[in-house]
Amino acid sequence: MDGSPGPRYALIVFIDDATSRLLALGFFRSEPTEACMETLRDHLAAHGRRAAA
């Protein structure tokens, strides 16, 4: 998970480090905890929780 603040919006994104695939992302007016948690909810809804190999 990473956040990139911009002049008008912040991008919060989950990126798979191995494949560089975007797993979840959102644009928000700032980068507060609530925005990070909303993006996390989207990620979990789409991909589920990670499990140990």
PDB file as gemmi writes it, atoms N, CA and C in Angstrom:
CRYST1    1.000    1.000    1.000  90.00  90.00  90.00 P 1                      
ATOM      1  N   MET A   1       0.847  -1.164   0.000  1.00  0.00           N  
ATOM      2  CA  MET A   1       0.000   0.000   0.000  1.00  0.00           C  
ATOM      3  C   MET A   1       0.892   1.226   0.000  1.00  0.00           C  
ATOM      4  N   ASP A   2       0.496   2.205  -0.819  1.00  0.00           N  
ATOM      5  CA  ASP A   2       1.272   3.431  -0.902  1.00  0.00           C  
ATOM      6  C   ASP A   2       0.320   4.578  -1.167  1.00  0.00           C  
ATOM      7  N   GLY A   3       0.711   5.751  -0.729  1.00  0.00           N  
ATOM      8  CA  GLY A   3      -0.060   6.951  -0.986  1.00  0.00           C  
ATOM      9  C   GLY A   3       0.812   7.978  -1.684  1.00  0.00           C  
ATOM     10  N   SER A   4       0.227   8.666  -2.645  1.00  0.00           N  
ATOM     11  CA  SER A   4       0.947   9.703  -3.374  1.00  0.00           C  
ATOM     12  C   SER A   4       0.106  10.973  -3.369  1.00  0.00           C  
ATOM     13  N   PRO A   5       0.445  11.937  -2.519  1.00  0.00           N  
ATOM     14  CA  PRO A   5      -0.334  13.175  -2.506  1.00  0.00           C  
ATOM     15  C   PRO A   5      -0.043  14.018  -3.745  1.00  0.00           C  
ATOM     16  N   GLY A   6      -1.081  14.631  -4.265  1.00  0.00           N  
ATOM     17  CA  GLY A   6      -0.938  15.516  -5.425  1.00  0.00           C  
ATOM     18  C   GLY A   6      -1.481  16.887  -5.078  1.00  0.00           C  
ATOM     19  N   PRO A   7      -1.524  17.772  -6.055  1.00  0.00           N  
ATOM     20  CA  PRO A   7      -1.987  19.130  -5.781  1.00  0.00           C  
ATOM     21  C   PRO A   7      -3.471  19.198  -5.414  1.00  0.00           C  
ATOM     22  N   ARG A   8      -4.296  18.304  -5.968  1.00  0.00           N  
ATOM     23  CA  ARG A   8      -5.733  18.335  -5.678  1.00  0.00           C  
ATOM     24  C   ARG A   8      -6.241  17.070  -5.011  1.00  0.00           C  
ATOM     25  N   TYR A   9      -5.629  15.930  -5.332  1.00  0.00           N  
ATOM     26  CA  TYR A   9      -6.078  14.645  -4.796  1.00  0.00           C  
ATOM     27  C   TYR A   9      -4.880  13.798  -4.400  1.00  0.00           C  
ATOM     28  N   ALA A  10      -5.138  12.853  -3.504  1.00  0.00           N  
ATOM     29  CA  ALA A  10      -4.128  11.862  -3.131  1.00  0.00           C  
ATOM     30  C   ALA A  10      -4.550  10.522  -3.740  1.00  0.00           C  
ATOM     31  N   LEU A  11      -3.594   9.795  -4.261  1.00  0.00           N  
ATOM     32  CA  LEU A  11      -3.832   8.451  -4.778  1.00  0.00           C  
ATOM     33  C   LEU A  11      -3.367   7.463  -3.728  1.00  0.00           C  
ATOM     34  N   ILE A  12      -4.244   6.543  -3.342  1.00  0.00           N  
ATOM     35  CA  ILE A  12      -3.885   5.461  -2.440  1.00  0.00           C  
ATOM     36  C   ILE A  12      -4.039   4.177  -3.233  1.00  0.00           C  
ATOM     37  N   VAL A  13      -2.996   3.349  -3.240  1.00  0.00           N  
ATOM     38  CA  VAL A  13      -2.987   2.187  -4.123  1.00  0.00           C  
ATOM     39  C   VAL A  13      -2.330   0.984  -3.447  1.00  0.00           C  
ATOM     40  N   PHE A  14      -2.877  -0.182  -3.745  1.00  0.00           N  
ATOM     41  CA  PHE A  14      -2.249  -1.461  -3.381  1.00  0.00           C  
ATOM     42  C   PHE A  14      -1.631  -2.007  -4.660  1.00  0.00           C  
ATOM     43  N   ILE A  15      -0.337  -2.278  -4.635  1.00  0.00           N  
ATOM     44  CA  ILE A  15       0.382  -2.788  -5.800  1.00  0.00           C  
ATOM     45  C   ILE A  15       1.055  -4.105  -5.421  1.00  0.00           C  
ATOM     46  N   ASP A  16       0.895  -5.118  -6.263  1.00  0.00           N  
ATOM     47  CA  ASP A  16       1.591  -6.388  -6.068  1.00  0.00           C  
ATOM     48  C   ASP A  16       3.052  -6.169  -6.449  1.00  0.00           C  
ATOM     49  N   ASP A  17       3.955  -6.278  -5.496  1.00  0.00           N  
ATOM     50  CA  ASP A  17       5.373  -6.032  -5.757  1.00  0.00           C  
ATOM     51  C   ASP A  17       5.963  -7.003  -6.786  1.00  0.00           C  
ATOM     52  N   ALA A  18       5.472  -8.229  -6.818  1.00  0.00           N  
ATOM     53  CA  ALA A  18       6.036  -9.231  -7.724  1.00  0.00           C  
ATOM     54  C   ALA A  18       5.628  -8.990  -9.174  1.00  0.00           C  
ATOM     55  N   THR A  19       4.381  -8.538  -9.389  1.00  0.00           N  
ATOM     56  CA  THR A  19       3.874  -8.411 -10.757  1.00  0.00           C  
ATOM     57  C   THR A  19       3.610  -6.957 -11.178  1.00  0.00           C  
ATOM     58  N   SER A  20       3.691  -6.023 -10.243  1.00  0.00           N  
ATOM     59  CA  SER A  20       3.359  -4.602 -10.460  1.00  0.00           C  
ATOM     60  C   SER A  20       1.886  -4.402 -10.813  1.00  0.00           C  
ATOM     61  N   ARG A  21       1.056  -5.394 -10.522  1.00  0.00           N  
ATOM     62  CA  ARG A  21      -0.380  -5.311 -10.801  1.00  0.00           C  
ATOM     63  C   ARG A  21      -1.059  -4.426  -9.762  1.00  0.00           C  
ATOM     64  N   LEU A  22      -1.934  -3.534 -10.207  1.00  0.00           N  
ATOM     65  CA  LEU A  22      -2.715  -2.695  -9.300  1.00  0.00           C  
ATOM     66  C   LEU A  22      -3.864  -3.529  -8.746  1.00  0.00           C  
ATOM     67  N   LEU A  23      -3.926  -3.654  -7.432  1.00  0.00           N  
ATOM     68  CA  LEU A  23      -4.940  -4.495  -6.802  1.00  0.00           C  
ATOM     69  C   LEU A  23      -6.133  -3.696  -6.307  1.00  0.00           C  
ATOM     70  N   ALA A  24      -5.920  -2.485  -5.869  1.00  0.00           N  
ATOM     71  CA  ALA A  24      -6.994  -1.581  -5.428  1.00  0.00           C  
ATOM     72  C   ALA A  24      -6.423  -0.173  -5.427  1.00  0.00           C  
ATOM     73  N   LEU A  25      -7.264   0.795  -5.764  1.00  0.00           N  
ATOM     74  CA  LEU A  25      -6.802   2.184  -5.715  1.00  0.00           C  
ATOM     75  C   LEU A  25      -7.978   3.115  -5.528  1.00  0.00           C  
ATOM     76  N   GLY A  26      -7.670   4.297  -5.031  1.00  0.00           N  
ATOM     77  CA  GLY A  26      -8.698   5.306  -4.845  1.00  0.00           C  
ATOM     78  C   GLY A  26      -8.081   6.693  -4.838  1.00  0.00           C  
ATOM     79  N   PHE A  27      -8.857   7.669  -5.295  1.00  0.00           N  
ATOM     80  CA  PHE A  27      -8.446   9.069  -5.252  1.00  0.00           C  
ATOM     81  C   PHE A  27      -9.244   9.752  -4.150  1.00  0.00           C  
ATOM     82  N   PHE A  28      -8.557  10.496  -3.303  1.00  0.00           N  
ATOM     83  CA  PHE A  28      -9.172  11.165  -2.167  1.00  0.00           C  
ATOM     84  C   PHE A  28      -8.627  12.584  -2.070  1.00  0.00           C  
ATOM     85  N   ARG A  29      -9.353  13.462  -1.412  1.00  0.00           N  
ATOM     86  CA  ARG A  29      -8.910  14.851  -1.262  1.00  0.00           C  
ATOM     87  C   ARG A  29      -7.674  14.969  -0.374  1.00  0.00           C  
ATOM     88  N   SER A  30      -7.440  13.980   0.481  1.00  0.00           N  
ATOM     89  CA  SER A  30      -6.244  13.943   1.326  1.00  0.00           C  
ATOM     90  C   SER A  30      -5.928  12.484   1.609  1.00  0.00           C  
ATOM     91  N   GLU A  31      -4.965  12.235   2.473  1.00  0.00           N  
ATOM     92  CA  GLU A  31      -4.524  10.865   2.751  1.00  0.00           C  
ATOM     93  C   GLU A  31      -4.734  10.497   4.226  1.00  0.00           C  
ATOM     94  N   PRO A  32      -5.972  10.646   4.748  1.00  0.00           N  
ATOM     95  CA  PRO A  32      -6.209  10.302   6.147  1.00  0.00           C  
ATOM     96  C   PRO A  32      -6.380   8.793   6.324  1.00  0.00           C  
ATOM     97  N   THR A  33      -6.429   8.373   7.556  1.00  0.00           N  
ATOM     98  CA  THR A  33      -6.611   6.957   7.872  1.00  0.00           C  
ATOM     99  C   THR A  33      -7.878   6.405   7.234  1.00  0.00           C  
ATOM    100  N   GLU A  34      -8.956   7.177   7.239  1.00  0.00           N  
ATOM    101  CA  GLU A  34     -10.228   6.704   6.689  1.00  0.00           C  
ATOM    102  C   GLU A  34     -10.092   6.345   5.209  1.00  0.00           C  
ATOM    103  N   ALA A  35      -9.358   7.132   4.457  1.00  0.00           N  
ATOM    104  CA  ALA A  35      -9.155   6.840   3.034  1.00  0.00           C  
ATOM    105  C   ALA A  35      -8.343   5.553   2.864  1.00  0.00           C  
ATOM    106  N   CYS A  36      -7.332   5.381   3.695  1.00  0.00           N  
ATOM    107  CA  CYS A  36      -6.525   4.153   3.631  1.00  0.00           C  
ATOM    108  C   CYS A  36      -7.376   2.935   3.975  1.00  0.00           C  
ATOM    109  N   MET A  37      -8.229   3.059   4.987  1.00  0.00           N  
ATOM    110  CA  MET A  37      -9.078   1.931   5.383  1.00  0.00           C  
ATOM    111  C   MET A  37     -10.126   1.621   4.309  1.00  0.00           C  
ATOM    112  N   GLU A  38     -10.653   2.640   3.642  1.00  0.00           N  
ATOM    113  CA  GLU A  38     -11.610   2.408   2.561  1.00  0.00           C  
ATOM    114  C   GLU A  38     -10.956   1.651   1.413  1.00  0.00           C  
ATOM    115  N   THR A  39      -9.735   2.016   1.070  1.00  0.00           N  
ATOM    116  CA  THR A  39      -9.009   1.321   0.010  1.00  0.00           C  
ATOM    117  C   THR A  39      -8.688  -0.108   0.446  1.00  0.00           C  
ATOM    118  N   LEU A  40      -8.353  -0.296   1.712  1.00  0.00           N  
ATOM    119  CA  LEU A  40      -8.111  -1.644   2.238  1.00  0.00           C  
ATOM    120  C   LEU A  40      -9.376  -2.491   2.151  1.00  0.00           C  
ATOM    121  N   ARG A  41     -10.527  -1.925   2.496  1.00  0.00           N  
ATOM    122  CA  ARG A  41     -11.794  -2.666   2.385  1.00  0.00           C  
ATOM    123  C   ARG A  41     -12.035  -3.103   0.937  1.00  0.00           C  
ATOM    124  N   ASP A  42     -11.783  -2.202  -0.022  1.00  0.00           N  
ATOM    125  CA  ASP A  42     -11.949  -2.546  -1.436  1.00  0.00           C  
ATOM    126  C   ASP A  42     -11.020  -3.690  -1.830  1.00  0.00           C  
ATOM    127  N   HIS A  43      -9.778  -3.620  -1.361  1.00  0.00           N  
ATOM    128  CA  HIS A  43      -8.799  -4.666  -1.667  1.00  0.00           C  
ATOM    129  C   HIS A  43      -9.245  -6.014  -1.095  1.00  0.00           C  
ATOM    130  N   LEU A  44      -9.678  -6.017   0.157  1.00  0.00           N  
ATOM    131  CA  LEU A  44     -10.104  -7.267   0.790  1.00  0.00           C  
ATOM    132  C   LEU A  44     -11.360  -7.829   0.128  1.00  0.00           C  
ATOM    133  N   ALA A  45     -12.277  -6.972  -0.274  1.00  0.00           N  
ATOM    134  CA  ALA A  45     -13.501  -7.433  -0.935  1.00  0.00           C  
ATOM    135  C   ALA A  45     -13.182  -8.096  -2.280  1.00  0.00           C  
ATOM    136  N   ALA A  46     -12.197  -7.551  -2.972  1.00  0.00           N  
ATOM    137  CA  ALA A  46     -11.853  -8.083  -4.297  1.00  0.00           C  
ATOM    138  C   ALA A  46     -10.934  -9.294  -4.238  1.00  0.00           C  
ATOM    139  N   HIS A  47     -10.010  -9.324  -3.260  1.00  0.00           N  
ATOM    140  CA  HIS A  47      -8.962 -10.345  -3.270  1.00  0.00           C  
ATOM    141  C   HIS A  47      -8.900 -11.214  -2.016  1.00  0.00           C  
ATOM    142  N   GLY A  48      -9.663 -10.877  -0.994  1.00  0.00           N  
ATOM    143  CA  GLY A  48      -9.627 -11.639   0.237  1.00  0.00           C  
ATOM    144  C   GLY A  48      -8.376 -11.347   1.054  1.00  0.00           C  
ATOM    145  N   ARG A  49      -8.296 -11.998   2.192  1.00  0.00           N  
ATOM    146  CA  ARG A  49      -7.157 -11.811   3.088  1.00  0.00           C  
ATOM    147  C   ARG A  49      -6.026 -12.749   2.708  1.00  0.00           C  
ATOM    148  N   ARG A  50      -4.804 -12.274   2.799  1.00  0.00           N  
ATOM    149  CA  ARG A  50      -3.661 -13.129   2.477  1.00  0.00           C  
ATOM    150  C   ARG A  50      -3.545 -14.260   3.494  1.00  0.00           C  
ATOM    151  N   ALA A  51      -3.060 -15.374   3.047  1.00  0.00           N  
ATOM    152  CA  ALA A  51      -2.847 -16.536   3.908  1.00  0.00           C  
ATOM    153  C   ALA A  51      -1.384 -16.957   3.803  1.00  0.00           C  
ATOM    154  N   ALA A  52      -0.887 -17.575   4.856  1.00  0.00           N  
ATOM    155  CA  ALA A  52       0.489 -18.074   4.833  1.00  0.00           C  
ATOM    156  C   ALA A  52       0.607 -19.210   3.811  1.00  0.00           C  
ATOM    157  N   ALA A  53       1.741 -19.284   3.173  1.00  0.00           N  
ATOM    158  CA  ALA A  53       1.968 -20.330   2.147  1.00  0.00           C  
ATOM    159  C   ALA A  53       2.299 -21.639   2.787  1.00  0.00           C  
TER     160      ALA A  53                                                      
END                                                                             
